[in-house]
């Protein structure tokens, strides 16, 4: 289970739609979709043909384990599959909540400031992977990729970084390899027990 976290508008839903289209023939995929209001993103996910459970938090700024547990009760989980959690767009609150995920993945868009890791250190400290999304726009924005990576690694020296574009597809194979490696390791760990 991967918990995707980001600011609003960083491209989590677009990334998920693209990843689902590319991965759903290789592995079972399901999504827990978190938003304060509406089911717009869940509808986009369901249009890909995979299961998506909508969780509306109302005035809440994050998903919690109780909400995720109830969402999982509504799903049919297939062995060897992956569950993506698309958390509420927020770089503060979701950092403090363990949802039972295997990995927290922070999505940082190049349309945001390269100083986000320093401004929101708890999120980057909690994440295993930072995705620099919308890399196809890098020539059109004032974003220093090296600074963003340096700042993230000052907070979390172990954080892995992938650069990609959900729209153009650039870098997606590296993300899929990252997912597959962790999925295989998790399966091997279960088989060893």
LOKOL-447172 format. One record per residue (C-alpha): residue number from 1; residue in one letter; chain; x, y, z. Coordinates in steps of 0.1 Angstrom, whole numbers. Layout:
N
{zati NUM,'a','A',{X,Y,Z}}
...
END
This chain:
193
{zati 1,'x','A',{0,0,0}}
{zati 2,'x','A',{14,33,-11}}
{zati 3,'x','A',{3,66,5}}
{zati 4,'x','A',{6,94,-20}}
{zati 5,'x','A',{8,129,-4}}
{zati 6,'x','A',{13,163,-19}}
{zati 7,'x','A',{0,199,-20}}
{zati 8,'x','A',{-32,204,-39}}
{zati 9,'x','A',{-26,204,-76}}
{zati 10,'x','A',{8,186,-76}}
{zati 11,'x','A',{-7,160,-100}}
{zati 12,'x','A',{-14,130,-78}}
{zati 13,'x','A',{-47,121,-96}}
{zati 14,'x','A',{-32,125,-130}}
{zati 15,'x','A',{-2,104,-120}}
{zati 16,'x','A',{-25,77,-106}}
{zati 17,'x','A',{-47,76,-137}}
{zati 18,'x','A',{-16,71,-159}}
{zati 19,'x','A',{0,46,-135}}
{zati 20,'x','A',{-32,25,-133}}
{zati 21,'x','A',{-35,24,-171}}
{zati 22,'x','A',{1,12,-173}}
{zati 23,'x','A',{0,-12,-143}}
{zati 24,'x','A',{-34,-28,-142}}
{zati 25,'x','A',{-26,-56,-166}}
{zati 26,'x','A',{6,-65,-146}}
{zati 27,'x','A',{-10,-64,-111}}
{zati 28,'x','A',{-43,-59,-93}}
{zati 29,'x','A',{-48,-23,-84}}
{zati 30,'x','A',{-72,-5,-61}}
{zati 31,'x','A',{-74,30,-48}}
{zati 32,'x','A',{-85,48,-17}}
{zati 33,'x','A',{-94,83,-26}}
{zati 34,'x','A',{-92,110,0}}
{zati 35,'x','A',{-107,145,-4}}
{zati 36,'x','A',{-125,170,19}}
{zati 37,'x','A',{-155,172,-5}}
{zati 38,'x','A',{-166,157,-39}}
{zati 39,'x','A',{-159,124,-55}}
{zati 40,'x','A',{-144,139,-87}}
{zati 41,'x','A',{-110,122,-83}}
{zati 42,'x','A',{-126,88,-74}}
{zati 43,'x','A',{-147,90,-106}}
{zati 44,'x','A',{-116,97,-127}}
{zati 45,'x','A',{-100,66,-110}}
{zati 46,'x','A',{-130,44,-116}}
{zati 47,'x','A',{-131,54,-153}}
{zati 48,'x','A',{-98,34,-156}}
{zati 49,'x','A',{-117,3,-147}}
{zati 50,'x','A',{-103,-2,-112}}
{zati 51,'x','A',{-120,-1,-78}}
{zati 52,'x','A',{-118,32,-59}}
{zati 53,'x','A',{-134,39,-25}}
{zati 54,'x','A',{-140,76,-18}}
{zati 55,'x','A',{-134,89,17}}
{zati 56,'x','A',{-145,125,23}}
{zati 57,'x','A',{-130,141,54}}
{zati 58,'x','A',{-153,171,56}}
{zati 59,'x','A',{-133,197,75}}
{zati 60,'x','A',{-105,172,82}}
{zati 61,'x','A',{-72,178,65}}
{zati 62,'x','A',{-60,142,62}}
{zati 63,'x','A',{-69,106,62}}
{zati 64,'x','A',{-64,85,93}}
{zati 65,'x','A',{-60,47,99}}
{zati 66,'x','A',{-96,43,110}}
{zati 67,'x','A',{-109,58,77}}
{zati 68,'x','A',{-85,37,56}}
{zati 69,'x','A',{-95,6,76}}
{zati 70,'x','A',{-132,12,67}}
{zati 71,'x','A',{-123,18,31}}
{zati 72,'x','A',{-103,-14,29}}
{zati 73,'x','A',{-134,-32,43}}
{zati 74,'x','A',{-153,-21,12}}
{zati 75,'x','A',{-126,-35,-12}}
{zati 76,'x','A',{-118,-69,-26}}
{zati 77,'x','A',{-80,-71,-23}}
{zati 78,'x','A',{-63,-95,-46}}
{zati 79,'x','A',{-30,-112,-36}}
{zati 80,'x','A',{1,-96,-51}}
{zati 81,'x','A',{-18,-64,-58}}
{zati 82,'x','A',{-12,-28,-49}}
{zati 83,'x','A',{-34,-3,-31}}
{zati 84,'x','A',{-28,34,-37}}
{zati 85,'x','A',{-40,59,-12}}
{zati 86,'x','A',{-45,93,-26}}
{zati 87,'x','A',{-44,114,5}}
{zati 88,'x','A',{-60,149,10}}
{zati 89,'x','A',{-38,176,-7}}
{zati 90,'x','A',{-18,189,23}}
{zati 91,'x','A',{19,188,32}}
{zati 92,'x','A',{13,193,69}}
{zati 93,'x','A',{-12,170,86}}
{zati 94,'x','A',{-8,137,66}}
{zati 95,'x','A',{29,136,76}}
{zati 96,'x','A',{19,127,112}}
{zati 97,'x','A',{-5,98,104}}
{zati 98,'x','A',{5,62,98}}
{zati 99,'x','A',{-22,47,76}}
{zati 100,'x','A',{-6,12,76}}
{zati 101,'x','A',{10,20,43}}
{zati 102,'x','A',{42,3,32}}
{zati 103,'x','A',{56,36,19}}
{zati 104,'x','A',{47,72,20}}
{zati 105,'x','A',{54,89,-13}}
{zati 106,'x','A',{55,127,-15}}
{zati 107,'x','A',{47,142,-49}}
{zati 108,'x','A',{63,176,-55}}
{zati 109,'x','A',{54,195,-86}}
{zati 110,'x','A',{80,217,-103}}
{zati 111,'x','A',{53,243,-105}}
{zati 112,'x','A',{57,247,-67}}
{zati 113,'x','A',{87,261,-49}}
{zati 114,'x','A',{119,242,-47}}
{zati 115,'x','A',{120,251,-10}}
{zati 116,'x','A',{90,229,0}}
{zati 117,'x','A',{111,203,17}}
{zati 118,'x','A',{125,230,41}}
{zati 119,'x','A',{91,245,46}}
{zati 120,'x','A',{73,212,53}}
{zati 121,'x','A',{101,191,68}}
{zati 122,'x','A',{79,165,86}}
{zati 123,'x','A',{64,153,53}}
{zati 124,'x','A',{98,148,36}}
{zati 125,'x','A',{112,132,67}}
{zati 126,'x','A',{83,107,67}}
{zati 127,'x','A',{85,99,30}}
{zati 128,'x','A',{105,71,14}}
{zati 129,'x','A',{102,85,-21}}
{zati 130,'x','A',{99,120,-35}}
{zati 131,'x','A',{85,123,-70}}
{zati 132,'x','A',{93,155,-88}}
{zati 133,'x','A',{63,157,-111}}
{zati 134,'x','A',{56,178,-141}}
{zati 135,'x','A',{93,177,-151}}
{zati 136,'x','A',{82,184,-186}}
{zati 137,'x','A',{75,220,-175}}
{zati 138,'x','A',{109,226,-160}}
{zati 139,'x','A',{120,250,-187}}
{zati 140,'x','A',{89,272,-181}}
{zati 141,'x','A',{92,276,-143}}
{zati 142,'x','A',{116,289,-118}}
{zati 143,'x','A',{124,257,-100}}
{zati 144,'x','A',{159,244,-92}}
{zati 145,'x','A',{158,206,-92}}
{zati 146,'x','A',{192,202,-76}}
{zati 147,'x','A',{181,225,-47}}
{zati 148,'x','A',{149,207,-41}}
{zati 149,'x','A',{167,173,-40}}
{zati 150,'x','A',{194,188,-17}}
{zati 151,'x','A',{168,202,6}}
{zati 152,'x','A',{149,170,8}}
{zati 153,'x','A',{180,150,15}}
{zati 154,'x','A',{190,175,43}}
{zati 155,'x','A',{157,165,60}}
{zati 156,'x','A',{158,128,50}}
{zati 157,'x','A',{192,115,37}}
{zati 158,'x','A',{176,82,28}}
{zati 159,'x','A',{148,96,6}}
{zati 160,'x','A',{148,84,-29}}
{zati 161,'x','A',{140,108,-58}}
{zati 162,'x','A',{124,102,-91}}
{zati 163,'x','A',{118,128,-118}}
{zati 164,'x','A',{88,123,-140}}
{zati 165,'x','A',{59,136,-160}}
{zati 166,'x','A',{26,120,-156}}
{zati 167,'x','A',{15,137,-188}}
{zati 168,'x','A',{44,129,-211}}
{zati 169,'x','A',{53,96,-195}}
{zati 170,'x','A',{89,107,-189}}
{zati 171,'x','A',{104,88,-160}}
{zati 172,'x','A',{74,65,-154}}
{zati 173,'x','A',{93,33,-160}}
{zati 174,'x','A',{116,42,-131}}
{zati 175,'x','A',{85,46,-109}}
{zati 176,'x','A',{71,13,-120}}
{zati 177,'x','A',{105,-4,-114}}
{zati 178,'x','A',{105,12,-79}}
{zati 179,'x','A',{70,-1,-72}}
{zati 180,'x','A',{78,-36,-86}}
{zati 181,'x','A',{109,-39,-65}}
{zati 182,'x','A',{90,-31,-33}}
{zati 183,'x','A',{61,-53,-43}}
{zati 184,'x','A',{85,-82,-49}}
{zati 185,'x','A',{103,-77,-16}}
{zati 186,'x','A',{70,-76,3}}
{zati 187,'x','A',{59,-108,-14}}
{zati 188,'x','A',{92,-125,-6}}
{zati 189,'x','A',{88,-114,30}}
{zati 190,'x','A',{53,-129,33}}
{zati 191,'x','A',{65,-161,16}}
{zati 192,'x','A',{94,-164,41}}
{zati 193,'x','A',{71,-162,71}}
END
